[in-house]
């Protein structure tokens, strides 16, 4: 086995582990916030049928204190560990 083969195997393992972690984060998020998010989707469907403009999903989550859904970056860097961004 060459160094290149080992490096490719490492990259493949990292990709699989990252994908599994992202999948796990999505399931945890959905378990915790499923009812509220399904309620939002129902509200949007009703409001659109009557011609009203519903609030955005971001506004809805902010009003209920629901965090943003996890991203691929969260599988690598946890939100509480993320470095501060310059404003």
C-alpha positions in Angstrom: 0.0 0.0 0.0 1.4 3.3 -1.0 1.3 6.6 0.8 -1.2 7.9 -1.8 -3.5 4.9 -1.1 -3.3 5.6 2.7 -4.0 9.3 2.1 -7.1 8.5 -0.1 -8.4 6.0 2.6 -8.0 8.7 5.3 -9.9 11.2 3.2 -12.6 8.7 2.5 -13.0 7.8 6.2 -13.1 11.5 7.1 -15.9 12.1 4.5 -17.9 9.2 5.8 -17.5 10.2 9.5 -18.5 13.8 8.6 -21.6 12.7 6.7 -22.7 10.4 9.6 -22.2 13.3 12.1 -24.2 15.7 9.9 -27.0 13.1 9.6 -27.0 12.7 13.4 -27.2 16.4 13.9 -30.2 16.7 11.6 -32.0 13.9 13.4 -31.4 15.5 16.8 -32.6 18.8 15.5 -35.7 17.3 13.9 -36.6 15.3 17.0 -36.4 18.4 19.2 -38.2 20.9 16.8 -40.4 18.7 14.7 -43.8 19.8 16.1 -43.0 23.5 15.8 -41.7 23.2 12.3 -44.6 21.0 11.1 -46.9 23.7 12.6 -45.1 26.3 10.6 -45.5 24.4 7.4 -49.2 23.9 8.1 -49.6 27.7 8.9 -47.8 28.6 5.6 -50.1 26.3 3.6 -53.2 27.8 5.1 -52.1 31.4 4.7 -51.1 30.8 1.1 -54.5 29.4 0.4 -56.3 32.5 1.8 -53.9 34.8 0.0 -52.0 36.0 3.1 -48.2 36.4 3.3 -46.8 34.2 6.0 -43.7 35.1 8.0 -40.5 33.6 6.9 -39.2 30.4 8.5 -36.3 32.5 9.9 -38.8 34.9 11.5 -40.8 32.0 12.9 -37.8 30.3 14.4 -36.6 33.6 15.9 -40.0 34.2 17.5 -40.1 30.8 19.1 -36.4 30.7 20.0 -35.6 27.8 17.7 -32.0 27.8 16.5 -31.1 27.6 12.8 -31.0 24.0 11.4 -27.6 22.4 11.4 -25.3 22.8 8.4 -22.5 20.7 7.0 -20.1 23.0 8.8 -21.7 22.1 12.1 -20.6 18.5 11.6 -17.0 19.7 11.7 -17.1 22.7 14.0 -19.7 22.8 16.8 -21.6 26.1 17.1 -20.4 26.6 20.7 -16.8 26.0 19.5 -16.9 28.2 16.4 -14.4 31.0 16.3 -15.8 34.5 16.6 -16.3 36.2 13.3 -15.2 39.8 12.8 -18.0 42.2 12.3 
